[in-house]
């Protein structure tokens, strides 16, 4: 009896300890402001919008210490539109991120679910002084929409950082009946960080094939198709000079869906623009700290190497002012020069934009 009581006491103590080593955090971003767009067929449009600098969201992040340097982790993240109070994707719950996995201090982390692609993380965290947000977002010209931002049904591995080097590999299952490869997406990245210097090489490969069974499941049904593989390569780097952080990036995109247009309609009227299947992207930018302010600037050039030769250039300038550690106000302006019928629009982190010029101002709070 005494042994049983002792054993129960030990188990109770272990259970309490294990519980104390688990943690679940609620986090999020609330971002809204005024957006004015012009230069498109819709004319000048002014509206209150959500997620201009950073997409508004509500998230749950948890981890449990399993001992011996191992832990279990999860993230559930839902997008929200502050201007209307609705989910940013109708019919979804945790549309931004939803994954669970296991991490080892020595071996790295493996996660499964809906996750960011290595390509998008390189673009938004290493290449772009606007962080893929505001009117100057690199997503306006770089191919970072749709499946290039996040993929569902994904296994993702991130290595431990050794001497400043980290590697990442992602595999998104196509899950189309009758094929193991149709619809799948593979991503990889190799990063290096040392002091004031950060660099990342990211690769993305998208299989655009469609099986008969997958096509029949769509509304309306789509015939099975064998298409080119879309490939993206991005080399990004930034360096902190103290008075300013300099940014640079170079991208190569080739194949079907390698450089989709953010606005797939016909925003400028006339002949509908054609998405490039062979292009090069260049970005030069800077972020300049100035007291509690940060000045952001960038120049992006897209070189379309197809017969349509639909090039585009973007100039952007922005200012963010920190009111506190968690709250900031901002303003930004961007102008895109489309050539030979190109159809790129000046959007922001959440909206795709309707014209070739955009100005926005707003407030962002994180928690």
N, C-alpha and C positions, 0 to 999 in steps of 0.2 A: 504494500500500500504506500509506504514511504517512498519507494522507488518510483511508483506511478505518479505520485504528487510532484516529485522532483523533476521527472521527465516532462510533466505538463508545464511546470514552471519554466523550464528551459525553453520549451517550444513557444510558450507565451512570450518570453523575453525576445526570442529570435523573430517572432512575428511582429512584435512592436518595433524592433530595430529595422526589419525589412520595410515596414510601413513608413518609418521615419526617413528612409533613404529613397522613397518615391516622391515625385513632385509633378504637379500639373499646374501649368500657368495659363492664364487668359491674357491674350495680347491683341493688339489691333492698330489700325490706322483710320483716322477720320479726316478726310480731305475733301474740301469743296471750294468753289470759287466761281468767278465769272469768266466766260470764254467768248471771244469775238473772233469770228472767222470771215474771210472775204476772198474774192478772186475766183470763186467757183460759179457754176451755173445757178446755184441757189441764192447767189448774191451775198450781202452782208447778213450774218446770222449772229445774234447775241443771246446767250442763255446761261443759266446757272447749271454748273456741271459738277460731277463727282469724280474723285480720283485723278486730279490733274497732275499733281506732282508724284504721288504714289497712290496706287489703287486702294480705295477704302476697303477695309476687311475686318473680320472678327475671327480670331484663331485660338485654338487650344493646342498647347505643346506640353508633352509629358515625357518623363523618363523614369526608369527604375534601375537602381544599382543592383546588378546581379552578382557582384563580387568578382575578385580576380581580374579587375580591369575591364569587365564586361558590363554593358547596360542595354536595356530595351528602350526604344524611343518611338514616339508617334507624333504626327502633326495632322490636325484637321483645320482647314482654313476656308472660310466662306467669303465671297465677295459681296459687297453691298453698294448700292447707289444712294448717296446721302441726299441727292436732290429729290428723290421720289420715295425713299425708304424701301425700295424693292431689292430683291437679289439681282446682281448684275447679269446673271444668266438665268433666264426663265426656266423653271422646272428643276433647277439644280440646288444642291445644298452646299457641299464642300467642293465647289468647282475649281478653286484655285490650287489647293494642295490637299492631298489625302493619302498619307502613307504610314507604314509601320516598319520597324526594322530593328536591327541589333548592331551594336557598336563595340569594338575592342580597341583599347588604347594602343595595342601593339599591331593589330591587323587591319584596322580601318572599319568602315561602316557599310552595311548592306541594307537597303530599304526597298520596299515594294509598294507600288500604288501610283497615284498621279503626282508628277514631280516636274520641276524645272529642268530644261535641257542644259547640258554643258555649254552649248552655244550661247543660249540666252544669258546664262550667268556670266560668261566672259564679256558679252556685250554690255550688260547693265552694270556690272560691278567693277570692271577693269577698263573698258574702252570709252565709256560715255561720261563726260563731266556732268551731264544732266541726269545721270542715273536712269535713263530710259523714261524720264518723265518730263513734264512741262511742255511748252510749245516746241522746245528744241530737241525733243526726244530723238535719239538715233533710230528708233523704230520707224520713223517716217520714211527713211530711205533704206536702211539695212533690213534684210529679210528676217524679221523677228516675230511675225504674227503667227497665230494658229498653232500648229504642231511644232513650230520652231521655238515657241515659248515654253509650252508644257506638253507632256505626253502622258496619256493614261496607260494602264497595264504595263508599268515600267519597273524593271529591276535596275537599281542604281548602286554602284560601288564607288566609294571615295577612300583613297589610301590614307594612311597616316602621313603627316608632313615630316619629311626627312631632309635636313640641311636646306630648308626653304622650298623643297620640291614636293608637289602633291599631284596625284593623278586621279582621274575620274572616268568611269565607263558606265554608259547607260544603254539598256536594251529594252525597247518598247515592242511588245508583241502585237502583230497585226490582227490576230484573232479572227481571220476570215476562213470560213469553212472551205476546205479543199486545197489549202495552200499554207505552207509553213513560213513563207517569206512575204506574201502579198500584204502590203500595208504596214510592214514593220519599220521601225526607225532605230538607228544606231547612232549614239553620240559618244564622244570622247574628248578629254581635255588634259593638258599638261600645264601646270602652273608653277611659277617660281616667284618667291618674294624674299627680298633681302633689304632690310632697312627701309630706305625711301623709294625703292624700286619694286614694281609689280609687273609681271608679264604672264600672259596665258595664250596658249595655242589650242583652239577648239575646232573639232570636226563634227559634221552632222551629215548623215546619209539617210535619205527617205525613200522607201520603196513605194511607188505610186500605183502598182498593179492593183487590179480589182477583179475578184473572182465572180463567177456567175451567181453563186449563193449570196455573196455580200451585196452585189448589185440589186438582186431581187428583193433584198430586205429594205432597200431605200425607197423613199416616196418622193417623186415617182421612181419606178425601177430604172436602174442604169445597167447597160450591157457590160459584161466582163471586158476588161481591157488590159493590155500589156503596155506599160509606159516606161519612159526613161526614168532612171533613178536620179533624184535630186541630191546634189552634193553642195555643202557649204564648208568653207574653210575660213577661219578668222584668227588673225594674229593681233593681239591687243596688248598695250603696255601703258603705264603711267609712272611718272617720277615726281617726287615732291622736292621742289627747289627751295622750299621755305616761303618765299614770297608768292609762289604759285605752284600748283600741281599741273604738269603738262600731260596731255593725253594724246595717244595716236593709235590708229587701228587700220588694218588692211584686210579686206575680205574678197574671196573668190567664190562665185556662185555659178553652178552649171547643172543643167538638166531641168526636167519638168518640176514645177513647184519649188525651184531653188530660190526664186526671188518674187514671191507673190505680191501683188499690189495690196496695201492695207485697205484701201477703199475699192472694193471690187465692182462698184457701180460705174457710172459714167459722170464723175463729179464736175467735169468742165464742158460737157455737151459735145456735140460734133461726133467725130469718129471715136469709138470706144478704144481706150488705150490697151496695149497688149503687154502682159507680164513678161519680163525678160527671162530667157532660159540660159543666158550666158552674160554675166556681168561682173564688174569689179567695183568695190566700195572702198573709199578712203575717208578717214576722219582725222581731223586735227582739232584739239580743243584745250581748254584751260579752266581751272577753278581757282579763283583768287580770294583768299581770306582777307577780310577787312573789318577788324573788330568783331562784332557779332553778325557781320554780313558775309555772304559768299557770292562773288560774281562768277557767273558761268558763261562760257562762250564756246562755240564750235562752228566748224565748217565741214560739210560732208559733200562728197562728190560721188555720184553713181554713173558709171560708164557702161552703157548697154552695148554689148558687142554683137547683137543679132542684127539682121538686116533692117529692123525698124529703127535702130540707133536712137532710142528714146532715153536720152541722158537726163539727169536732173542734178541740181545743186541746191544746198540748203545753208543759209546763214542763220545763226541763232544767238540770242543774248538773254541772260536771265539774272535775277537777283533774289537771294533768299536771306531773310532777316530772322535771326533766332530771338524769340521773345523769352524763351526759357529752354531748359534742356530737352523738353518734349514738344514744344509748340513753336511754329515758325509761320511767317507770312512770306509770300513770294509774288513775283511777277516775271513774265517771260514773253519774248516775241521771236517769231521765226518767219522766214520768207523762203519759199521754194521757187526756183526757176526751172520749169519744165520745158524740155526741148523736143521738137518734132512729134508733138502729140502725146508725150508722156503724161501720166495721170497721178502723180504722187501728191498727197495732201498733207497739210500741216496739222497733225493731231496732237495728242499728249499721251500720258501713260494709259488712259482708259479709252478715250475716244479716237476714232480714226481720222476725223477732220473732214471738211467739205470744200475747202478752198486751198489756195497756195500761200495764204498769209493767215497767221493766227497770233492773237495776244491773249494772255490770261493772267489773272491775279486771284489769289486765294489764301486760305489758311489751312495748315496741316497740324494735327495733333496725334502723337503716338502714345500708346499705353501698353 
